Amino acid sequence: MDITLSDVGGRGFAVVPGFLSALECERLSDDYSASSKQIVHNKNYNIKLAGAQLMQELEEKLSATADAIRQACNIDADVTSSGIYFSTGRGIRFPWHQDHESYFIFNDHHHYLNFYIPFIKPRRTNGNLSLIPFDQLREVSPECHDRLFHRGATSLVSREGTTIVQFDEDDTEMKFPFDLESIAVTPELGPGDLLVLRGDVVHKTQDGDGERVAISLRRQSSKVIVNKDRLLSGGHRKSAFMLGNMAIYRQILAFFKNRGVDEVNAGELITFLRQRSQ
């Protein structure tokens, strides 16, 4: 696949082969195995966090690539917010969805990039991510495209030639008259290859066996405004997600309380959360 970073603006994603070297993949493997302190007590997902030193080592590459994407398609993801390890061996096999908790907190999935890089992956054909390209989604269903564009926190199911879209922020649903699977693509990645996708891209874990460990490095706009009232609003499914990861939401609410404000820019909040995790 050609390296066309402008595709992040149109299709929603792009592939960069060989983004990390074999030595850098070994460094990721060492960091992943290093410490139980990096395990996240999140009942929603069985994940580990990348170490602070590793994040610093990767920052130059992430920043340069994010700058190139900004110049190509005006997506301004100027700060790294998190580094998360996803392992199929730890039960990480997600069905079709748009990411949830990042949308609940920051409410912006346009100026938001997911740098997804497998580093333990025996076979290129297994353990990839399947994605729904936004350009093809627009051709099949402009209405569905418009409802998902720049959004998040959805769960999608193909059923008898249709697609059920569940909006997990407010507990509403829609049905669209096409099968999501019919337009899905699954880029094959090897260790060190980068799949960079916008936060609103619908994706899932590819079906199949075999162990795969990948790091997901998230970058977003530091200028986005995080609003306390919006964070606390929503339906039962959003509440369930928040209860499953209450530690992070307690920290955010404490941040608002200590500052005596109801909204703050994402850059300030990310700096605070990063300091608390170290």
Contacts in CASP RR format, 6 or more apart in sequence:
PFRMAT RR
TARGET T0000
AUTHOR 0000-0000-0000
METHOD contacts of the structure
MODEL  1
MDITLSDVGGRGFAVVPGFLSALECERLSDDYSASSKQIVHNKNYNIKLA
GAQLMQELEEKLSATADAIRQACNIDADVTSSGIYFSTGRGIRFPWHQDH
ESYFIFNDHHHYLNFYIPFIKPRRTNGNLSLIPFDQLREVSPECHDRLFH
RGATSLVSREGTTIVQFDEDDTEMKFPFDLESIAVTPELGPGDLLVLRGD
VVHKTQDGDGERVAISLRRQSSKVIVNKDRLLSGGHRKSAFMLGNMAIYR
QILAFFKNRGVDEVNAGELITFLRQRSQ
1 15 0 8 1.000
1 17 0 8 1.000
1 187 0 8 1.000
3 14 0 8 1.000
3 15 0 8 1.000
3 16 0 8 1.000
3 17 0 8 1.000
4 14 0 8 1.000
5 14 0 8 1.000
5 16 0 8 1.000
5 65 0 8 1.000
5 68 0 8 1.000
5 69 0 8 1.000
5 72 0 8 1.000
5 73 0 8 1.000
5 196 0 8 1.000
6 14 0 8 1.000
6 72 0 8 1.000
6 73 0 8 1.000
7 13 0 8 1.000
7 14 0 8 1.000
8 14 0 8 1.000
8 69 0 8 1.000
8 72 0 8 1.000
8 73 0 8 1.000
8 75 0 8 1.000
8 113 0 8 1.000
8 196 0 8 1.000
8 197 0 8 1.000
8 198 0 8 1.000
9 72 0 8 1.000
9 73 0 8 1.000
9 75 0 8 1.000
9 198 0 8 1.000
10 73 0 8 1.000
10 134 0 8 1.000
10 135 0 8 1.000
11 133 0 8 1.000
11 134 0 8 1.000
11 135 0 8 1.000
11 136 0 8 1.000
12 133 0 8 1.000
12 134 0 8 1.000
12 197 0 8 1.000
12 198 0 8 1.000
12 200 0 8 1.000
12 201 0 8 1.000
13 131 0 8 1.000
13 133 0 8 1.000
13 187 0 8 1.000
13 195 0 8 1.000
13 196 0 8 1.000
13 197 0 8 1.000
13 198 0 8 1.000
13 201 0 8 1.000
14 195 0 8 1.000
14 196 0 8 1.000
15 187 0 8 1.000
15 189 0 8 1.000
15 193 0 8 1.000
15 194 0 8 1.000
15 195 0 8 1.000
15 196 0 8 1.000
16 65 0 8 1.000
16 193 0 8 1.000
16 194 0 8 1.000
16 196 0 8 1.000
17 193 0 8 1.000
17 194 0 8 1.000
18 192 0 8 1.000
18 193 0 8 1.000
18 194 0 8 1.000
19 61 0 8 1.000
19 65 0 8 1.000
19 117 0 8 1.000
19 192 0 8 1.000
19 193 0 8 1.000
19 194 0 8 1.000
20 28 0 8 1.000
20 61 0 8 1.000
20 117 0 8 1.000
20 119 0 8 1.000
20 191 0 8 1.000
20 192 0 8 1.000
20 194 0 8 1.000
21 192 0 8 1.000
22 191 0 8 1.000
24 58 0 8 1.000
24 192 0 8 1.000
25 119 0 8 1.000
25 191 0 8 1.000
25 192 0 8 1.000
27 54 0 8 1.000
27 57 0 8 1.000
28 50 0 8 1.000
28 54 0 8 1.000
28 117 0 8 1.000
28 119 0 8 1.000
28 215 0 8 1.000
29 119 0 8 1.000
29 120 0 8 1.000
29 213 0 8 1.000
31 50 0 8 1.000
31 51 0 8 1.000
31 53 0 8 1.000
31 54 0 8 1.000
32 48 0 8 1.000
32 85 0 8 1.000
32 87 0 8 1.000
32 119 0 8 1.000
32 120 0 8 1.000
32 213 0 8 1.000
32 215 0 8 1.000
34 51 0 8 1.000
38 48 0 8 1.000
38 49 0 8 1.000
38 50 0 8 1.000
38 51 0 8 1.000
38 85 0 8 1.000
39 48 0 8 1.000
39 49 0 8 1.000
40 47 0 8 1.000
40 48 0 8 1.000
40 49 0 8 1.000
40 84 0 8 1.000
41 247 0 8 1.000
42 244 0 8 1.000
42 245 0 8 1.000
42 247 0 8 1.000
42 248 0 8 1.000
43 243 0 8 1.000
43 244 0 8 1.000
43 245 0 8 1.000
44 100 0 8 1.000
44 101 0 8 1.000
44 241 0 8 1.000
44 244 0 8 1.000
44 245 0 8 1.000
45 86 0 8 1.000
45 92 0 8 1.000
46 87 0 8 1.000
46 90 0 8 1.000
46 91 0 8 1.000
46 92 0 8 1.000
47 84 0 8 1.000
47 85 0 8 1.000
47 86 0 8 1.000
47 90 0 8 1.000
47 92 0 8 1.000
48 84 0 8 1.000
48 85 0 8 1.000
48 87 0 8 1.000
49 82 0 8 1.000
49 83 0 8 1.000
49 84 0 8 1.000
49 85 0 8 1.000
49 277 0 8 1.000
50 83 0 8 1.000
50 84 0 8 1.000
50 85 0 8 1.000
50 215 0 8 1.000
50 217 0 8 1.000
52 274 0 8 1.000
52 277 0 8 1.000
52 278 0 8 1.000
55 80 0 8 1.000
55 83 0 8 1.000
55 217 0 8 1.000
58 217 0 8 1.000
59 80 0 8 1.000
62 80 0 8 1.000
62 115 0 8 1.000
62 217 0 8 1.000
62 219 0 8 1.000
63 80 0 8 1.000
65 115 0 8 1.000
65 194 0 8 1.000
65 196 0 8 1.000
66 77 0 8 1.000
66 78 0 8 1.000
66 113 0 8 1.000
66 219 0 8 1.000
69 75 0 8 1.000
69 77 0 8 1.000
69 113 0 8 1.000
69 196 0 8 1.000
70 76 0 8 1.000
70 77 0 8 1.000
70 78 0 8 1.000
75 110 0 8 1.000
75 111 0 8 1.000
75 113 0 8 1.000
75 198 0 8 1.000
76 111 0 8 1.000
76 221 0 8 1.000
76 223 0 8 1.000
77 111 0 8 1.000
77 112 0 8 1.000
77 113 0 8 1.000
77 219 0 8 1.000
77 220 0 8 1.000
77 221 0 8 1.000
78 219 0 8 1.000
78 221 0 8 1.000
78 222 0 8 1.000
78 223 0 8 1.000
79 219 0 8 1.000
79 220 0 8 1.000
79 221 0 8 1.000
79 222 0 8 1.000
79 266 0 8 1.000
79 267 0 8 1.000
79 270 0 8 1.000
80 217 0 8 1.000
80 218 0 8 1.000
80 219 0 8 1.000
81 102 0 8 1.000
81 218 0 8 1.000
81 219 0 8 1.000
81 220 0 8 1.000
81 266 0 8 1.000
81 270 0 8 1.000
81 273 0 8 1.000
82 217 0 8 1.000
82 218 0 8 1.000
83 215 0 8 1.000
83 216 0 8 1.000
83 217 0 8 1.000
83 218 0 8 1.000
84 215 0 8 1.000
84 216 0 8 1.000
84 217 0 8 1.000
84 218 0 8 1.000
85 213 0 8 1.000
85 214 0 8 1.000
85 215 0 8 1.000
85 216 0 8 1.000
86 92 0 8 1.000
86 213 0 8 1.000
86 214 0 8 1.000
86 215 0 8 1.000
86 216 0 8 1.000
87 120 0 8 1.000
87 211 0 8 1.000
87 212 0 8 1.000
87 213 0 8 1.000
87 214 0 8 1.000
88 127 0 8 1.000
88 205 0 8 1.000
88 210 0 8 1.000
88 211 0 8 1.000
88 212 0 8 1.000
88 213 0 8 1.000
89 211 0 8 1.000
89 212 0 8 1.000
89 213 0 8 1.000
92 205 0 8 1.000
93 205 0 8 1.000
94 203 0 8 1.000
94 204 0 8 1.000
94 205 0 8 1.000
95 155 0 8 1.000
95 156 0 8 1.000
95 157 0 8 1.000
95 204 0 8 1.000
95 205 0 8 1.000
96 132 0 8 1.000
96 155 0 8 1.000
96 156 0 8 1.000
96 157 0 8 1.000
96 158 0 8 1.000
96 180 0 8 1.000
96 202 0 8 1.000
96 203 0 8 1.000
96 204 0 8 1.000
97 154 0 8 1.000
97 155 0 8 1.000
97 156 0 8 1.000
97 202 0 8 1.000
97 203 0 8 1.000
97 204 0 8 1.000
98 109 0 8 1.000
98 148 0 8 1.000
98 151 0 8 1.000
98 152 0 8 1.000
98 153 0 8 1.000
98 154 0 8 1.000
98 199 0 8 1.000
98 200 0 8 1.000
98 201 0 8 1.000
98 202 0 8 1.000
98 203 0 8 1.000
99 109 0 8 1.000
99 114 0 8 1.000
99 152 0 8 1.000
99 153 0 8 1.000
99 199 0 8 1.000
100 152 0 8 1.000
100 153 0 8 1.000
100 168 0 8 1.000
100 241 0 8 1.000
101 241 0 8 1.000
101 245 0 8 1.000
101 248 0 8 1.000
102 109 0 8 1.000
102 112 0 8 1.000
102 199 0 8 1.000
102 218 0 8 1.000
102 220 0 8 1.000
103 109 0 8 1.000
103 151 0 8 1.000
103 152 0 8 1.000
103 153 0 8 1.000
103 169 0 8 1.000
104 153 0 8 1.000
104 169 0 8 1.000
104 231 0 8 1.000
104 238 0 8 1.000
104 241 0 8 1.000
104 242 0 8 1.000
105 226 0 8 1.000
105 231 0 8 1.000
105 252 0 8 1.000
105 269 0 8 1.000
106 112 0 8 1.000
106 220 0 8 1.000
106 224 0 8 1.000
106 226 0 8 1.000
106 266 0 8 1.000
107 224 0 8 1.000
107 226 0 8 1.000
107 227 0 8 1.000
107 230 0 8 1.000
108 150 0 8 1.000
108 220 0 8 1.000
108 221 0 8 1.000
108 224 0 8 1.000
108 266 0 8 1.000
109 150 0 8 1.000
109 151 0 8 1.000
109 152 0 8 1.000
109 198 0 8 1.000
109 199 0 8 1.000
109 200 0 8 1.000
110 150 0 8 1.000
110 198 0 8 1.000
110 199 0 8 1.000
110 200 0 8 1.000
111 220 0 8 1.000
111 221 0 8 1.000
111 223 0 8 1.000
111 224 0 8 1.000
112 198 0 8 1.000
112 199 0 8 1.000
112 200 0 8 1.000
112 218 0 8 1.000
112 219 0 8 1.000
112 220 0 8 1.000
112 221 0 8 1.000
113 196 0 8 1.000
113 197 0 8 1.000
113 198 0 8 1.000
113 199 0 8 1.000
113 218 0 8 1.000
113 219 0 8 1.000
113 220 0 8 1.000
114 196 0 8 1.000
114 197 0 8 1.000
114 198 0 8 1.000
114 199 0 8 1.000
114 216 0 8 1.000
114 217 0 8 1.000
114 218 0 8 1.000
115 194 0 8 1.000
115 196 0 8 1.000
115 215 0 8 1.000
115 216 0 8 1.000
115 217 0 8 1.000
115 218 0 8 1.000
115 219 0 8 1.000
116 129 0 8 1.000
116 194 0 8 1.000
116 195 0 8 1.000
116 196 0 8 1.000
116 197 0 8 1.000
116 214 0 8 1.000
116 215 0 8 1.000
116 216 0 8 1.000
117 192 0 8 1.000
117 193 0 8 1.000
117 194 0 8 1.000
117 195 0 8 1.000
117 214 0 8 1.000
117 215 0 8 1.000
117 216 0 8 1.000
117 217 0 8 1.000
118 127 0 8 1.000
118 189 0 8 1.000
118 190 0 8 1.000
118 191 0 8 1.000
118 192 0 8 1.000
118 193 0 8 1.000
118 212 0 8 1.000
118 213 0 8 1.000
118 214 0 8 1.000
119 191 0 8 1.000
119 192 0 8 1.000
119 213 0 8 1.000
119 214 0 8 1.000
119 215 0 8 1.000
120 191 0 8 1.000
120 211 0 8 1.000
120 212 0 8 1.000
120 213 0 8 1.000
121 127 0 8 1.000
121 189 0 8 1.000
121 190 0 8 1.000
121 191 0 8 1.000
121 212 0 8 1.000
121 213 0 8 1.000
121 214 0 8 1.000
122 210 0 8 1.000
122 211 0 8 1.000
123 210 0 8 1.000
124 188 0 8 1.000
124 189 0 8 1.000
124 190 0 8 1.000
125 188 0 8 1.000
126 206 0 8 1.000
126 208 0 8 1.000
126 209 0 8 1.000
126 210 0 8 1.000
126 212 0 8 1.000
127 205 0 8 1.000
127 206 0 8 1.000
127 208 0 8 1.000
127 210 0 8 1.000
127 212 0 8 1.000
128 186 0 8 1.000
128 187 0 8 1.000
128 188 0 8 1.000
128 189 0 8 1.000
128 206 0 8 1.000
129 186 0 8 1.000
129 187 0 8 1.000
129 195 0 8 1.000
129 203 0 8 1.000
129 204 0 8 1.000
129 205 0 8 1.000
129 206 0 8 1.000
130 184 0 8 1.000
130 185 0 8 1.000
130 186 0 8 1.000
130 203 0 8 1.000
130 204 0 8 1.000
130 205 0 8 1.000
130 206 0 8 1.000
131 184 0 8 1.000
131 185 0 8 1.000
131 186 0 8 1.000
131 187 0 8 1.000
131 197 0 8 1.000
131 201 0 8 1.000
131 202 0 8 1.000
131 203 0 8 1.000
132 180 0 8 1.000
132 183 0 8 1.000
132 184 0 8 1.000
132 185 0 8 1.000
132 201 0 8 1.000
132 202 0 8 1.000
132 203 0 8 1.000
133 183 0 8 1.000
133 185 0 8 1.000
134 145 0 8 1.000
134 148 0 8 1.000
134 149 0 8 1.000
134 200 0 8 1.000
134 201 0 8 1.000
136 183 0 8 1.000
137 144 0 8 1.000
137 145 0 8 1.000
137 148 0 8 1.000
137 183 0 8 1.000
137 202 0 8 1.000
138 145 0 8 1.000
140 178 0 8 1.000
140 182 0 8 1.000
140 183 0 8 1.000
141 176 0 8 1.000
141 177 0 8 1.000
141 178 0 8 1.000
143 176 0 8 1.000
144 163 0 8 1.000
144 165 0 8 1.000
144 174 0 8 1.000
144 176 0 8 1.000
144 178 0 8 1.000
147 165 0 8 1.000
147 174 0 8 1.000
148 154 0 8 1.000
148 165 0 8 1.000
148 200 0 8 1.000
148 202 0 8 1.000
149 200 0 8 1.000
150 200 0 8 1.000
151 167 0 8 1.000
151 200 0 8 1.000
152 169 0 8 1.000
152 199 0 8 1.000
152 200 0 8 1.000
153 167 0 8 1.000
153 168 0 8 1.000
153 169 0 8 1.000
153 238 0 8 1.000
154 165 0 8 1.000
154 166 0 8 1.000
154 167 0 8 1.000
154 168 0 8 1.000
154 202 0 8 1.000
155 165 0 8 1.000
155 166 0 8 1.000
155 168 0 8 1.000
156 163 0 8 1.000
156 164 0 8 1.000
156 165 0 8 1.000
156 166 0 8 1.000
156 180 0 8 1.000
156 202 0 8 1.000
157 163 0 8 1.000
157 164 0 8 1.000
157 166 0 8 1.000
158 179 0 8 1.000
158 180 0 8 1.000
158 181 0 8 1.000
161 177 0 8 1.000
161 178 0 8 1.000
161 179 0 8 1.000
162 175 0 8 1.000
162 176 0 8 1.000
162 177 0 8 1.000
162 178 0 8 1.000
162 179 0 8 1.000
163 175 0 8 1.000
163 176 0 8 1.000
163 178 0 8 1.000
163 179 0 8 1.000
163 180 0 8 1.000
164 173 0 8 1.000
164 174 0 8 1.000
164 175 0 8 1.000
165 173 0 8 1.000
165 174 0 8 1.000
165 175 0 8 1.000
165 176 0 8 1.000
166 172 0 8 1.000
166 173 0 8 1.000
166 237 0 8 1.000
167 173 0 8 1.000
167 174 0 8 1.000
168 237 0 8 1.000
168 238 0 8 1.000
168 241 0 8 1.000
169 234 0 8 1.000
169 235 0 8 1.000
169 237 0 8 1.000
169 238 0 8 1.000
170 234 0 8 1.000
170 235 0 8 1.000
170 238 0 8 1.000
171 234 0 8 1.000
171 235 0 8 1.000
171 236 0 8 1.000
171 237 0 8 1.000
171 238 0 8 1.000
180 202 0 8 1.000
186 206 0 8 1.000
187 195 0 8 1.000
189 195 0 8 1.000
197 203 0 8 1.000
220 266 0 8 1.000
221 266 0 8 1.000
222 265 0 8 1.000
222 266 0 8 1.000
222 267 0 8 1.000
222 270 0 8 1.000
223 265 0 8 1.000
223 266 0 8 1.000
223 267 0 8 1.000
224 265 0 8 1.000
224 266 0 8 1.000
225 263 0 8 1.000
225 264 0 8 1.000
225 265 0 8 1.000
225 266 0 8 1.000
226 252 0 8 1.000
226 263 0 8 1.000
226 264 0 8 1.000
226 265 0 8 1.000
226 266 0 8 1.000
226 269 0 8 1.000
227 262 0 8 1.000
227 263 0 8 1.000
228 253 0 8 1.000
228 256 0 8 1.000
228 262 0 8 1.000
228 263 0 8 1.000
229 262 0 8 1.000
231 249 0 8 1.000
231 252 0 8 1.000
231 253 0 8 1.000
242 249 0 8 1.000
248 273 0 8 1.000
251 272 0 8 1.000
251 273 0 8 1.000
251 276 0 8 1.000
252 269 0 8 1.000
252 273 0 8 1.000
255 264 0 8 1.000
255 269 0 8 1.000
255 272 0 8 1.000
256 262 0 8 1.000
256 264 0 8 1.000
END
